[in-house]
């Protein structure tokens, strides 16, 4: 079992990598670690006329599976519910199109190099 402090630092590192990667691709950060009664949104980004709710998953290596596969159906629903709270609480975004993405950050265990995989609109209900 991974120490909770190490897990938190890894998560923060992954979110930093994801944010930098998205900003490098033209996204603007609107909010980070936004909380509501239904849960937390890791990143809220904007690109053009779209508001993007980003779930970030971070793994060291792929021994325990791909980071992108770590978002369960119940987690997807919690993120979508939190996204609805966010839009309701921020009237400036009411007229925007929004979607839910996953950014998977896999850190190579030997080199520490992060690989980023961006899955657009990956949180749609299946």
N, C-alpha and C positions, 0 to 999 in steps of 0.2 A: 504494500500500500504506500502511495506517495504521501509524504508529509503535506498537510494542508497549506503550510506557508510556501512550500516549493510549488505546489499546484497553483496558488494564487499568483505568485511571481511569474510562472509560466503563462498563465492566462493573461496577465497584464502585458507581458512581452508579446504574446500573440496578437492582442488587440492593437498594440503599438505598430507591429508589422503590418497588420491588416489596414489600419488607418493610413499609414504612410503609403502603402501600395495603392489604395483607392485614391488618395489625394494625388499621387503621381499619375493617375489615369483620369484626372479632371474632376473628381468628386470633391465636395466641400463638406466638412464636418459640421453638423448641426448640434449634436449632443453625444455624450458618452456616458455609459453606465446609468441610463435613465431608469428610474424605478416608479412603479405604480402598484396598485393592489394585485394585479394579475402577474407581476413578475418584473423582469429587468430587460432592457434593450441594451446590447453591448455597444453598438454604434448606430447613430442615425445620421445618414449622409444625404446629400442632395447632388443630383446630376441633372442639369437642364431643368425640365419641369417635373422631374420625378423625385419623390422622397423615398429613400431606400433604408429599410430597417435591416441591419446586418447582424447576424448571429456569427460569432467568431469561435471556431474550434481549433485548439492547438494540441499538437501531439509531438513527442520526441520520437522520431522514427515511425515505422508503420507496423511494429510488432503486435500491437493491439488493435490493428485495423486502421483504416483511413480516417482522418479527422472529419472529413465531410460526411462520413456515415454515422457519426455520433449524435445526430439530431433525430430524436425519436418523434413519432407522430404527436404524442402529447406535448413535447417541447415545442414543436412547430406551432401547435394550436395556442400555447401560452404566449409565444412571441407575437402571433397575429392578434391575439386579444390585447396584449400590451401596446401594439401598434395602433389599435383603435383608440385606446386611452390617450396615447400621445397626440394623435390627430385631434381628438375631442378637446384636449387641454391646450392646444396651440392653434387658435383660429386662423393664424396667418397661413396655415398649410391645408385648410379645409378644401380648397379647390384643386389641390395637386393630386396627380396620379401617384400611387404608392405601391411598393412591392417589398417582398422579403427575400433577401439574399443570404447565402452562407459563404463565408470566407474561411477556408481551411488553411491553417498554417502548420506545416510539417517541418520540424527542426531536425536536421541531420544530427544523429547522436555523436558522431566523431568530429564533425567540422563546425557544428553550431550554425550552419547556414540554413536560413529559412526559405522554404519553398511555399509560394502562395497559390492557392487554387480558388478562383472566384466563380461561384455557381449562381448565376443570375436567376431571379424569380424561383428559387429553390424551395421556398416555404409555402408554395401553393398547396391547397388542400388536395389530397389524392383520393 
